[in-house]
């Protein structure tokens, strides 16, 4: 990158992280309230499921397009535009009284979401100094998880005292405030026309490094497990009489908290040791955690298993995203790479919810967790096989030589 982005990287990161926190805090406020809001409008389980599916599907489809566009024409304008659109749609949610319209607007929400998190991640990857991608991506993950964890608490408080409409209003205003912060403090990235054309990298080139398809498979399998845990752990724990609803929420929250706390130290560690080893270690620990959820009895066992799953993600994901950021820097296609991982994330969440529902309908719900463990273990092994061959260090390669060491 050239221009203002290089001369003020720290100010760019600070402004970006504040905007990320405000946005994700608003997301965390709104998302848990949508099922309750839809239920008040007379929605059944199908409508509630469609709310999540519409958002995830539209974000999955649109993210790669926005990522490529931001590579060609700069990210700041797309981030600001996405924040403004996302905020406006969030505010409008509380005014909708028709279920079909609510699902349609939620799909538009996903389009706006495709402009946000992947491009914000790409901006962080742009700013990250070479060899410090793990620390920067770990900081990004910690900030995002902090907002995601605090959002439901704030959203529940506002909903209890002022109603869902006000909660959606606050969530929208937070996104708009993030846009204002980006306009004022986020440095723009200057880009020449030649550089923009240089960034029009084909998907086949982006996927040429053997570790990238392995990372995609690993990320997908991990997020499938996340979708299973978030969607079905409360139901499983409460229907078996093992936990109350409050305790089940605490179990999930502790897993998220552990993952978030580990993001920064594990991201820093990923800059010092082989990142591949951290991904493998996190995958194995996470697979063990979700496996033991299926046989947990009582709050202590559930907490230990959930914490293990969270620790696995906290160890693996910063290293994995640092590898993606390194590849994005090398190919000058950071937006495309981050948006691709966002699409994988959305696909994983959709698959996790659908697969968990299928297992619940056809088999015992407890079988879902060993299945998730097998998927995550399989994804970890695929990554290990795909990335088993180390390549020369980046510094020894020409700017466009492939493959590059991501480790």
Backbone torsions as a table, in degrees:
resi	resn	phi	psi	omega
1	UNK	NA	155.1	179.2
2	UNK	-130.6	171.6	172.7
3	UNK	80.5	-146.8	-170.7
4	UNK	-59.6	-31.6	-176.7
5	UNK	-64.3	-36.3	-179.4
6	UNK	-77.7	-31.8	-175.1
7	UNK	-79.0	-21.0	-179.0
8	UNK	-134.6	58.0	-176.0
9	UNK	-66.4	-38.7	-176.4
10	UNK	-68.4	-41.8	177.3
11	UNK	-64.2	-35.0	177.4
12	UNK	-65.0	-42.1	179.5
13	UNK	-65.4	-43.3	-179.3
14	UNK	-61.8	-48.8	178.7
15	UNK	-61.0	-41.7	-179.6
16	UNK	-63.8	-46.1	-176.8
17	UNK	-66.8	-36.4	175.7
18	UNK	-63.7	-43.6	178.3
19	UNK	-64.8	-40.6	177.9
20	UNK	-61.2	-46.1	-179.0
21	UNK	-61.5	-45.9	-179.6
22	UNK	-62.2	-41.9	-178.2
23	UNK	-67.2	-48.3	-177.2
24	UNK	-69.2	-31.2	174.1
25	UNK	-60.4	-43.7	177.3
26	UNK	-65.8	-38.8	176.5
27	UNK	-61.2	-46.3	178.8
28	UNK	-62.8	-28.8	176.2
29	UNK	-70.4	-44.9	-169.3
30	UNK	-80.8	-42.7	-170.6
31	UNK	-59.8	-46.5	-179.7
32	UNK	-66.3	-21.0	-178.5
33	UNK	-85.5	-19.2	-177.2
34	UNK	-60.8	-43.7	177.1
35	UNK	-60.6	-39.4	178.2
36	UNK	-65.5	-41.4	179.9
37	UNK	-64.3	-43.7	178.6
38	UNK	-64.8	-38.2	179.1
39	UNK	-63.0	-39.3	178.0
40	UNK	-65.2	-27.5	177.5
41	UNK	-82.6	1.4	178.9
42	UNK	96.7	12.3	-178.3
43	UNK	-74.4	148.1	176.1
44	UNK	-102.8	-169.2	-178.7
45	UNK	-60.4	-35.5	179.6
46	UNK	-62.4	-46.0	179.6
47	UNK	-62.9	-41.6	-179.3
48	UNK	-64.1	-41.8	177.4
49	UNK	-65.1	-37.2	-179.4
50	UNK	-66.0	-29.7	177.8
51	UNK	-60.7	-46.1	179.0
52	UNK	-70.8	-41.6	-177.2
53	UNK	-65.4	-39.7	-178.2
54	UNK	-63.3	-43.2	179.3
55	UNK	-65.2	-50.1	-175.9
56	UNK	-64.1	-40.5	-176.8
57	UNK	-67.8	-46.9	-178.6
58	UNK	-65.6	-36.5	177.1
59	UNK	-67.5	-40.1	179.8
60	UNK	-61.4	-42.5	-176.4
61	UNK	-74.1	-38.7	-171.4
62	UNK	-88.3	-24.2	-174.0
63	UNK	-57.1	-46.0	-179.8
64	UNK	-60.1	-36.4	180.0
65	UNK	-64.8	-47.1	179.9
66	UNK	-65.2	-36.1	178.4
67	UNK	-61.9	-44.8	179.0
68	UNK	-66.1	-38.6	178.9
69	UNK	-64.2	-39.4	179.9
70	UNK	-69.0	-30.4	175.5
71	UNK	-66.2	-33.1	-176.3
72	UNK	-85.4	-25.9	-172.4
73	UNK	-135.9	19.8	178.2
74	UNK	90.1	148.9	-172.8
75	UNK	-96.8	-30.3	-170.2
76	UNK	-58.3	-45.1	-176.7
77	UNK	-65.4	-35.4	178.2
78	UNK	-70.2	-39.5	178.7
79	UNK	-64.2	-47.5	179.9
80	UNK	-62.2	-46.4	178.5
81	UNK	-61.0	-42.5	178.5
82	UNK	-62.8	-40.6	178.4
83	UNK	-63.5	-42.0	179.7
84	UNK	-65.9	-44.5	179.5
85	UNK	-66.2	-43.9	-179.9
86	UNK	-61.0	-42.7	178.9
87	UNK	-63.9	-43.7	-179.7
88	UNK	-63.5	-41.5	179.1
89	UNK	-66.6	-39.9	178.2
90	UNK	-59.4	-43.2	180.0
91	UNK	-63.9	-36.6	-176.8
92	UNK	-72.2	-19.8	-175.9
93	UNK	-58.5	-40.0	-177.6
94	UNK	-70.3	-11.1	-178.4
95	UNK	-99.0	-1.3	-175.0
96	UNK	-88.8	134.4	-179.3
97	UNK	-121.5	10.7	-178.0
98	UNK	-124.0	129.3	-174.6
99	UNK	-65.7	-41.8	179.5
100	UNK	-62.2	-42.5	178.2
101	UNK	-65.7	-36.8	179.3
102	UNK	-62.0	-43.0	178.0
103	UNK	-64.6	-41.8	-179.8
104	UNK	-63.9	-43.1	179.1
105	UNK	-66.4	-35.5	177.3
106	UNK	-64.6	-33.6	175.1
107	UNK	-64.9	-41.0	175.1
108	UNK	-63.8	-34.3	175.2
109	UNK	-57.5	-40.9	178.6
110	UNK	-64.8	-36.6	176.1
111	UNK	-61.7	-45.7	177.1
112	UNK	-63.5	-38.8	178.3
113	UNK	-62.1	-30.3	177.8
114	UNK	-67.3	-18.9	177.8
115	UNK	-88.1	-10.2	-169.5
116	UNK	-102.1	-80.9	-168.9
117	UNK	-59.6	-43.7	178.9
118	UNK	-65.0	-36.7	-179.2
119	UNK	-75.1	-32.7	173.4
120	UNK	-65.8	-42.0	175.3
121	UNK	-62.2	-39.7	179.3
122	UNK	-64.3	-40.5	178.2
123	UNK	-61.5	-44.2	177.6
124	UNK	-60.6	-40.1	177.3
125	UNK	-65.3	-35.7	176.4
126	UNK	-61.9	-43.0	-175.0
127	UNK	-75.4	-28.3	-174.0
128	UNK	-58.4	125.7	175.4
129	UNK	-64.6	150.7	178.8
130	UNK	-59.2	128.6	-177.8
131	UNK	88.8	-4.4	178.3
132	UNK	-121.8	22.5	-179.6
133	UNK	-62.6	-37.3	-178.4
134	UNK	-62.3	-44.3	-179.4
135	UNK	-63.8	-44.8	-178.3
136	UNK	-66.4	-44.7	-179.7
137	UNK	-69.6	-30.9	174.2
138	UNK	-65.7	-41.3	176.5
139	UNK	-62.5	-42.7	178.2
140	UNK	-59.2	-47.8	-179.7
141	UNK	-62.2	-39.5	180.0
142	UNK	-64.6	-42.9	179.4
143	UNK	-63.9	-44.7	-179.2
144	UNK	-63.7	-43.3	-179.6
145	UNK	-68.9	-32.3	176.8
146	UNK	-64.0	-44.9	177.1
147	UNK	-64.9	-39.7	180.0
148	UNK	-66.0	-35.5	-179.9
149	UNK	-74.4	-36.8	-178.5
150	UNK	-81.1	-24.4	-175.9
151	UNK	-57.5	-50.1	-179.8
152	UNK	-60.8	-33.2	178.3
153	UNK	-65.7	-48.9	178.9
154	UNK	-64.8	-41.8	179.7
155	UNK	-63.1	-42.1	177.5
156	UNK	-63.3	-39.6	179.4
157	UNK	-64.0	-47.7	-179.6
158	UNK	-64.8	-40.4	179.8
159	UNK	-63.1	-41.6	-179.2
160	UNK	-66.7	-32.0	-173.8
161	UNK	-102.8	-20.2	-175.9
162	UNK	-137.3	-11.2	178.5
163	UNK	100.7	163.1	-176.3
164	UNK	-65.2	-34.6	-179.6
165	UNK	-59.1	-42.2	178.9
166	UNK	-69.6	-36.5	178.1
167	UNK	-62.8	-42.9	176.9
168	UNK	-64.4	-37.3	177.7
169	UNK	-61.6	-46.7	179.5
170	UNK	-62.6	-42.3	179.0
171	UNK	-60.4	-42.5	178.6
172	UNK	-66.4	-41.0	179.2
173	UNK	-65.3	-33.6	176.4
174	UNK	-63.0	-42.2	177.5
175	UNK	-64.4	-41.9	178.6
176	UNK	-65.1	-38.5	175.7
177	UNK	-62.0	-38.2	175.4
178	UNK	-61.6	-38.6	177.6
179	UNK	-63.4	-42.9	178.9
180	UNK	-62.1	-42.5	179.1
181	UNK	-62.2	-39.8	179.3
182	UNK	-66.5	-40.9	178.7
183	UNK	-61.5	-41.3	-174.9
184	UNK	-79.4	-39.3	-166.7
185	UNK	-122.4	-12.5	-177.2
186	UNK	-85.1	115.6	179.9
187	UNK	-63.9	142.0	175.4
188	UNK	-81.5	158.1	178.1
189	UNK	-105.4	114.5	177.0
190	UNK	-72.3	143.2	-176.7
191	UNK	-148.9	128.6	176.8
192	UNK	-79.0	164.0	179.3
193	UNK	-63.9	-38.6	178.9
194	UNK	-62.5	-40.0	179.6
195	UNK	-66.0	-39.4	179.0
196	UNK	-63.6	-41.6	178.3
197	UNK	-66.8	-34.7	179.2
198	UNK	-62.9	-25.5	-177.1
199	UNK	-83.5	-6.3	179.8
200	UNK	-77.2	64.3	-176.1
201	UNK	-84.0	138.1	-179.4
202	UNK	-71.1	156.2	178.7
203	UNK	-64.0	-35.2	179.8
204	UNK	-63.0	-36.5	176.9
205	UNK	-68.5	-41.2	-179.4
206	UNK	-63.7	-32.6	-177.3
207	UNK	-93.9	5.9	-174.1
208	UNK	-69.7	-33.2	178.8
209	UNK	-64.8	128.9	-173.7
210	UNK	-61.9	-25.4	-178.6
211	UNK	-73.8	-25.8	-174.1
212	UNK	-67.3	-49.1	174.4
213	UNK	-58.5	-36.5	176.2
214	UNK	-63.7	-40.4	176.7
215	UNK	-64.4	-38.1	179.2
216	UNK	-63.0	-45.6	179.4
217	UNK	-63.7	-44.1	179.5
218	UNK	-61.6	-46.9	-178.3
219	UNK	-62.2	-42.1	179.0
220	UNK	-61.1	-48.3	-178.3
221	UNK	-64.2	-38.2	178.8
222	UNK	-65.0	-43.7	-177.8
223	UNK	-71.0	-31.8	172.6
224	UNK	-55.9	-43.6	178.5
225	UNK	-66.2	-39.3	176.4
226	UNK	-60.3	-45.0	178.6
227	UNK	-61.0	-40.4	177.0
228	UNK	-62.1	-47.2	-176.7
229	UNK	-64.8	-48.9	-177.1
230	UNK	-65.5	-37.2	-174.3
231	UNK	-83.4	-33.7	-168.0
232	UNK	-120.7	-15.2	179.3
233	UNK	-60.1	-45.4	178.5
234	UNK	-59.5	-41.4	179.6
235	UNK	-64.4	-46.2	-178.8
236	UNK	-62.8	-46.0	-175.5
237	UNK	-68.9	-35.9	-177.9
238	UNK	-81.2	-36.7	-178.9
239	UNK	-71.2	-27.3	175.9
240	UNK	-82.9	-5.2	179.1
241	UNK	78.8	8.0	-177.2
242	UNK	-75.9	-34.6	-175.3
243	UNK	-138.7	157.2	168.5
244	UNK	-84.0	168.5	179.2
245	UNK	-61.4	-39.7	179.7
246	UNK	-63.7	-44.6	-179.7
247	UNK	-67.0	-37.3	177.5
248	UNK	-62.1	-41.7	176.1
249	UNK	-62.6	-38.4	178.2
250	UNK	-64.7	-38.8	179.2
251	UNK	-60.3	-47.4	178.9
252	UNK	-65.0	-42.9	-179.2
253	UNK	-61.2	-38.5	178.7
254	UNK	-66.1	-37.2	176.4
255	UNK	-62.9	-44.5	177.8
256	UNK	-63.4	-42.5	-179.2
257	UNK	-61.3	-45.6	179.5
258	UNK	-61.2	-41.9	178.4
259	UNK	-62.6	-44.4	-179.3
260	UNK	-65.3	-42.1	-179.0
261	UNK	-63.6	-34.3	-177.2
262	UNK	-80.0	-14.8	-173.1
263	UNK	-58.5	-45.7	-176.4
264	UNK	-70.4	-52.4	179.1
265	UNK	-63.2	-36.9	179.2
266	UNK	-71.9	-33.6	174.6
267	UNK	-64.4	-41.3	176.8
268	UNK	-64.2	-42.2	177.9
269	UNK	-62.9	-33.8	-179.7
270	UNK	-65.2	-18.7	176.3
271	UNK	-85.0	-7.8	-174.2
272	UNK	-113.4	-24.5	-179.5
273	UNK	-127.0	176.1	179.9
274	UNK	-61.4	115.9	-178.1
275	UNK	-63.1	-30.2	179.7
276	UNK	-58.8	-40.3	-178.7
277	UNK	-64.8	-37.6	179.1
278	UNK	-66.9	-41.0	177.5
279	UNK	-61.5	-44.7	-179.8
280	UNK	-64.2	-45.6	-179.7
281	UNK	-62.9	-44.6	179.7
282	UNK	-64.5	-38.0	178.0
283	UNK	-63.5	-42.1	-179.7
284	UNK	-67.9	-43.2	178.7
285	UNK	-64.7	-43.2	178.9
286	UNK	-63.1	-40.9	178.2
287	UNK	-62.9	-39.9	177.1
288	UNK	-64.3	-40.8	-179.8
289	UNK	-62.4	-48.3	-177.9
290	UNK	-70.2	-29.2	176.5
291	UNK	-62.9	-44.5	-176.2
292	UNK	-75.0	-14.8	173.4
293	UNK	-61.2	-35.3	-177.9
294	UNK	-67.1	-23.9	-179.9
295	UNK	-112.5	13.6	-177.1
296	UNK	-72.1	144.0	176.8
297	UNK	-135.7	114.5	179.5
298	UNK	91.0	162.4	-173.1
299	UNK	-61.4	-40.4	-176.0
300	UNK	-61.8	-47.1	-179.6
301	UNK	-63.7	-41.1	178.3
302	UNK	-63.5	-42.2	-178.7
303	UNK	-64.1	-45.7	-179.6
304	UNK	-61.1	-44.8	-179.1
305	UNK	-65.3	-43.0	-180.0
306	UNK	-65.9	-39.5	177.9
307	UNK	-63.8	-40.6	177.4
308	UNK	-61.1	-42.9	178.1
309	UNK	-63.4	-43.0	177.8
310	UNK	-64.2	-40.4	178.0
311	UNK	-62.1	-41.4	177.9
312	UNK	-56.8	-46.0	177.3
313	UNK	-65.3	-39.7	179.8
314	UNK	-64.4	-29.1	178.1
315	UNK	-81.8	-43.0	-170.6
316	UNK	-83.1	-43.2	-167.8
317	UNK	-67.7	-42.7	177.0
318	UNK	-58.3	-40.3	178.5
319	UNK	-66.6	-41.9	179.4
320	UNK	-62.2	-45.1	-179.0
321	UNK	-70.6	-28.5	174.1
322	UNK	-65.5	-38.8	176.3
323	UNK	-63.7	-41.3	177.6
324	UNK	-64.1	-42.7	-179.9
325	UNK	-63.2	-40.4	178.5
326	UNK	-61.7	-42.8	179.0
327	UNK	-66.5	-37.9	177.9
328	UNK	-63.3	-39.5	176.4
329	UNK	-63.7	-44.5	-174.8
330	UNK	-67.1	-37.2	-177.8
331	UNK	-92.6	-0.5	-175.7
332	UNK	54.0	40.1	-179.3
333	UNK	-141.3	51.1	-176.7
334	UNK	-62.1	-42.1	-179.7
335	UNK	-62.5	-42.3	179.1
336	UNK	-63.1	-42.4	-178.3
337	UNK	-66.8	-45.3	-178.3
338	UNK	-69.4	-36.6	178.3
339	UNK	-69.7	-33.5	175.4
340	UNK	-61.8	-43.1	178.9
341	UNK	-68.0	-31.9	175.2
342	UNK	-65.7	-41.4	176.5
343	UNK	-63.1	-40.1	176.3
344	UNK	-62.0	-40.9	177.9
345	UNK	-60.9	-47.1	179.7
346	UNK	-62.8	-42.5	178.9
347	UNK	-62.9	-38.1	179.0
348	UNK	-66.8	-41.4	178.8
349	UNK	-64.7	-42.6	176.7
350	UNK	-61.2	-46.3	-178.5
351	UNK	-65.1	-40.7	179.9
352	UNK	-61.2	-43.9	179.6
353	UNK	-66.6	-42.9	-178.9
354	UNK	-68.5	-43.3	-179.0
355	UNK	-66.2	-40.3	177.2
356	UNK	-62.7	-41.1	177.8
357	UNK	-64.4	-38.1	178.6
358	UNK	-64.8	-43.6	178.6
359	UNK	-64.7	-39.8	-179.9
360	UNK	-63.5	-39.0	-177.4
361	UNK	-75.4	-34.4	-171.5
362	UNK	-104.8	-22.5	-177.5
363	UNK	-135.6	-175.4	175.0
364	UNK	-72.7	141.0	-177.1
365	UNK	-60.3	-30.5	-179.6
366	UNK	-62.2	-24.0	-179.2
367	UNK	-69.8	-15.8	-177.8
368	UNK	-64.0	-37.3	-174.0
369	UNK	-73.2	-43.0	171.7
370	UNK	-61.0	-35.1	176.3
371	UNK	-62.8	-44.6	177.5
372	UNK	-61.7	-40.1	178.2
373	UNK	-62.6	-40.6	179.1
374	UNK	-64.7	-40.1	178.2
375	UNK	-63.8	-45.3	-178.4
376	UNK	-67.3	-39.4	176.1
377	UNK	-63.3	-41.9	177.4
378	UNK	-62.7	-43.1	177.7
379	UNK	-63.0	-36.8	177.6
380	UNK	-65.4	-41.1	179.1
381	UNK	-67.7	-37.7	176.2
382	UNK	-61.5	-44.9	177.7
383	UNK	-61.4	-43.6	180.0
384	UNK	-59.6	-42.2	-179.5
385	UNK	-69.0	-43.9	-175.8
386	UNK	-68.2	-31.1	-174.7
387	UNK	-106.5	16.7	-172.4
388	UNK	-68.9	-24.9	-177.9
389	UNK	-92.9	116.2	176.9
390	UNK	-79.4	151.3	-177.5
391	UNK	-121.9	167.9	-179.2
392	UNK	-59.5	153.8	178.8
393	UNK	-61.2	154.7	-174.7
394	UNK	-60.0	-37.0	-174.1
395	UNK	-63.7	-22.8	-177.5
396	UNK	-87.4	-2.1	-176.7
397	UNK	-103.4	154.6	172.0
398	UNK	-70.4	160.3	-174.1
399	UNK	-54.3	-25.4	-175.4
400	UNK	-119.6	11.3	178.4
401	UNK	-72.7	142.0	177.2
402	UNK	-133.1	144.0	2.0
403	UNK	-82.9	172.9	178.4
404	UNK	-124.6	149.9	177.0
405	UNK	-73.2	125.9	177.3
406	UNK	-102.6	2.4	-167.7
407	UNK	-88.0	NA	NA
